[in-house]
Amino acid sequence: MASSVRGVVSMAKGEPVSVETVLVPDPGPGEVVVSVEACGVCHTDLHYREGGIGDDFPYLLGHEAAGTVARVGPNVSAVAPGDFVVLNWRAVCGECRACRRGRPWYCFATHNAAQPMTLADGTPLSPALGIGAFVEETLVADGQCTKVDPRADPKAVGLLGCGVMAGLGAAMLTGEVERGDSVAVFGCGGVGCAAVAGAVLAGAARVIAVDVDPKKLAGAESFGATHTVDASALDPVEAIRELTGGFGADVCIEAVGNAKVMEQAFYARDLAGTLVQVGVPTPEMRIDLPMIDFFGRGGRLKPSWYGDCLPSRDFPLLVDLYLQGRLDLDRFVSETIALDEVESAFAKMQRGEVLRSVVVLSR
C-alpha cells in the first residue's frame, strides 16, 4: 500500500516550489523505499525549477541525500531495512558498453525506480536526477543506495550524493591530481571548495583558489587552499603563472560553468597540463580557442561527470575519511532548514550566501 508523505514539488517552470502530499508506492522488484534524513539544496534543483533541465513538470526535487532503508522489494540483496545509505544518481547497469569495458563510472544506462511517485490526485512526479529526496520517503532503484557507516552525520555525508562528490572527484579522479602537483580551482562555491579539498587529499603541493568574492576565497582557504587570487582585481592567468614559477598549474579545474572562465583555466595550465571542467554550462555557451594553442599547449581537456565517481567504491571510503577527521564534510553545511524553507534557500544560494543549505527531516 502506498505511503503518504510530504515533499517539495516544482509544479511549473519558474514558479516557487511548494510542499505537497506525495504518494510513495510499495517497492517493486529491484526497488527500495528510503526514509530520508537529510538532503542538500543543490543548484541542479534550481535548474529543474527554472526549466533548465527539462519540462517534465511537476518535479519532485532534491537528490543530495542520506537516510535509512525502510522497505525493499523483491530481488534486492545489496541493502536491507535499517541500513544507513547515501543516495546516488549513478546506479550502474553493468551491461552497457562503458560497464563492459571496465569503466562503470561512465555508465550510459543507469537505473532508476520503475514505478512513479505521484501527487495525491495521481499525477506522476518526475524525480530530480531519478531520486527526488526533498521528501520524507523516496522510492529509488537499489543501485542508487550506497551503504555507509551509520555513525556518519546524514547532513554531511548526504552531500556526497552530488556537489561535494563532483568537486572531490574533479580533482582526485578526473584530474588525477598527484602528490606535489600545483592545482588551480576557478570558482569557490560548494563544488569548487570540494575540488580544493580533493586536491589537498591527493597531496597537491600548491592549491590556488580563484574567485571574485573575497568571502568565497576565505572559504576556500578553510578547505586548504594555499593561495588565493581575486579575479576581480587581478588577471588570474598571470597571477597563477607568478605563483607557479612562471609555468602555470599542473591541473586547472573550472567549477563555474562559464566560457570566459574556462578560457582562463585553459591558459593558466602549464604545458601538457590538465583542464577539468566540472562547472555546468548553459546550452548556448560556446568556447573559441585557436587550434594552434589547443595543439601547441598539449595536455588534456576533460569534462567531469559526477566527478567520475563510482559510488559503491568511493562513498564508503570518503565516509571513512570523514569519520577519521581527514575530510571535513561538516564545513560544507552552512545551515539546516525545514522542507518549507527550500524556496528561501534557493534565494540564498543565488546570492552566494551559503555553500549548502541542508533540509533535515529525521534521525
N, C-alpha and C positions, 0 to 999 in steps of 0.2 A: 504493500500500500504506500502511495506517495506521501512524503512528509511535507508539511507546510512550514516554510521558514521565511525570514526577512532577507532581502538582498538589494543591492544598489543597481538600478537599471537605467540605461540611457534609452529613452523612448523614441527620440527623434534627433536628427542632426542639429547640433549646436544648442540644444535646449539643456537647461540644468538637469542633472541627474536626480532621481527620486528613489526613496526606499519603498519597495513593493513586496507583496506576498509572492513567493516563488515556490512552485511545487517541484519536489525532487523525487523522481521515481525510484523504486527499489532497484538495486544494481542488477544488471543482466550479466551474461557471460563476459568475463574479462573486464568488468566494471567494478568500481569502488565508490562508496559514499564516504566523504571525509568531513568530520566536524572541524570547521576552520577556526583556528585560534587567533591568528594574526595575518594581516595582508597589507603589503606596502602599496602606496599610491604612486604609480609609475606614469611617466609621460605617455606610454603606449595607451593607457586607459583614456587619457585626454584625447589622444589621436582618434580613438574609437568614437568618443563622444562628438568630436568635430567632423566625423565622416571621412577622416583621412586614411582609413584602412579599408573601409567598405561601406555598403549601405544596407546591410542585413539587420536593420533595426527591428525590434529592440535588442540591445546588447546587455548581457549580464557582465558587468565589469569586474576587474580585479584578477590578478594572476600571480603576484609575488607572495606566496602564502605557505604557511606551515599549519599542521593540525594533526588530529588523531583519526585513524581509520575507525569508522563507526560500523559499516556493513560492507561485506564483499559478496560479489556474485559468483556463479559457477566458474570453474577453471581459473581461479585466481590463487596463485601459490606464493608470489613474491612478498605479499603483505597479508596481515591478519588483523581482525578487530583489536584495537588497543595499541597498535604500532604508531609511533610518532613519525611523521613524514614531512618532507619538503616537497611541494608540488613543482612539476616542471612541464614545459611545453615541448619537450623533445622525447617522447615515448618512442624509441626507435623500433622499427619494424623487423629488422633482422633479415629482410628479404630483398630490399631494393638494391640497385647497382652500387650505391655507396656502402651499404652494410656488407654486401657480399665481397667487396674489395678491402674489407677491414677498416673502413672509415665511418663508423656509425655516427660520429659527431656531425657528419654531413647528411644524415638520413633524409631521404627525399619523400618518405611516405609515413611520417609519424602518426601515431594513433591518438584518437580522441574517443570519448564515450560515444556509443552508437545512439543511445536514447537522448531525446531533448529534455531539458528542464523547461518549465513553462510558467507563464503568469497564471493567476487564479482562474482566468477565463479560458485557459487552454492555449493561448498564444505562445508558440515556441520562442525560446530565447536563444540568441547566438552568444555563446560564452567567449569572452575575450581570450584570445590565444588558445582556444579549446579548453579553457579551465573555468573561468567565471568564479572568482573567490571572494568578492565583497558580499558574502552571504554566509549564513550560519552553517549550512551544509552544502556541499557541492558534489556533483557526480562527475567522475573522471575515469579514464582508462587506467588499468592497473599499472601500466608502464609510466604513467605520469606521477606516480607516488614513489619517492625515494626514501627508504627507511634510514633514519639517522639516530644518533644518541639522544635519548629522551631528556637528558639533563640540560640540553641546549634551550635557550630562550627563543620561543617561536617568533617574537618580534624581530629578533636579529637574524636568525637563520632563514626565515622565510624570504628574506631579500635575495638569497641565492637563487630564487626562482626566476629572476630576470636581470635587473640592472646591475647589481653587485657582481653577479657571475659574469655578465657581459664585460665589465671592466677588468676584473681579475683575469679572465681568460684572454682578453685582448693582449695583455702583457705576457702572461705566463704560457699560453697555448698558441694563439695565433702569431704573436710577435716573437715567441721563443726567446724571451729575454734571458740572458745568461749572466753568470757571475762576472762582475767587472764591467758590464755594459753601461753605456750612457743612454738614458731614456728621456724623451720629452713628451709630455702629455698636454695636448691642446684641449682646453675645456675642463673645468674642475667642478662640475656638478657631481651627482652621485656616481655616474659611470666613470667619469674622469678620476675622481678620488679613489675609486676601486682599482682603476688602472695604476695609479700611483702605488697603492698598497700591494698590488700584484708585482710590480717592478721591484719593490723593496723585498718582498718574499723571495723573488727569484735571484736576489743577490746583486742587483744593479748598483754600481758604484756612485752614479750620479743620476738623480731623478729631478728633472726640471719641469715645473708646473707652469702652464701658460694660461692666462685668463685676463679679462678686462675688469674683473670685480675683485677688489682687494680682500673682501671677506672670503671669497672662494679660494683665493690664493692662500690665505691664512688657514683655511680648512685643509687644503692640500698639504701644507706643512705639517699639520697634525697627523696626517697619514704617512708621513715620512719623506716628503719632497725635500731635497737638499738645497734647491734653488727655486726661485720664482721669477717670472717675467710678467710684468704688467703690459699687455699688448696694446692698451690704450695710450701708453706713453712711449713705448719702445718698439722698434722693428723686431718681432720675435725671431725672425730668421737670423739676423745679425747678432742678437743677444745670445741665442743658443750656440752660434759658432764661437762667440767670445768665451762662453763657458765650457767649451769642449776643445780648446787649443786651436781654434780656427777651422775645425773639421766639420762639425755637425754631429748630431746624435746618432748612435747606432740604430736606435728604434724610435720612431715618432708615431704617436698614437693620436689620431683625430677623433675626439669624443664629443663633437658639437653637431656634425651633420650639416656643414656649411662649405660651399665650394671654395670660397676665399681662404678659409682656414685650412682646408685640405691642400690647397696650393702652397700655403706657408709650410705645412708639415712636409710636403714633398721636397721643398728646397732646404729645409732645416736638417735633412738627413746627411750623414756622412756618405761618401762614395760607397756604393754597394750596401747601403743601409736599407732598413725595412720601414715601410709606411703601412700602418694598420688603420683602417677606417672602421670605427665602431659606432660613431655618431650616425643617426638615421636621417638621411636627406629626404626632401620632398620631391615628388616626381618631376617637377620642372627644372630642378637644379642640374647644371652641367659644369664640367671642368674642361679647360682648354690648356693643354700643355704642348710646347714644341716637341716634336718627335725626337729631335736630336738630344734634348735634355732627358727625355724618357730613356733613350738608348744609352746616352753617354754617362749618366749617373749610375746606371746599373741598379742592382739590388732588387727588392721585391715590393710590390704594392698589393696588399691583401685586405679584402673586406673580412670582417669578423662577425659571424652569425652566432649569437648567443655565447660569444667568447670561445667558440669551437669546443664547448664542453660536452662531456658525456656524463650526465647526472649520476648514473649508478657508480661511476668511478670517482667523480670529483666531489660530489656533495658530502659524502661521509668523511673524506679526507679534510675538506675545508672546515667542516663542523668540528672535527678533532683539533685542528689548529686553533679554532676559536676557543674551544674549551681549555686548551693549553695556554691561552693568553697570547698567542703568536699572531692572531688575526683579529683585529678589533672591529667586529661587526656591530657592536653596540653603538659605536660612534656615528654610524650612518643614520641612526634613528633620531630625528630631530624632535618629533612629538608623537604622542599616541592620541588617537581620536576615536569617535564612535562612527557607526555606519552612516548616520545622518549628517556627518561633517565632511564627507568626501568632496562635495562641491566646493566648499571653502578651502579645502586642501589643494584642489586644482589651482585656485587663485594664488595661494601662497607659492606653489611650485612655479607658476608662470612668472612671479615676481622674484624668483631666485632666493626666497627666504628660508628654504628647507632643503636638506639632502633627501630625506624621506619622511613623510607623514605615514604612520602605520595604524591601520584600523585594528583595534583589539576587540575580539569577540568573546573568547572564553579561555579558560585553562584552570 
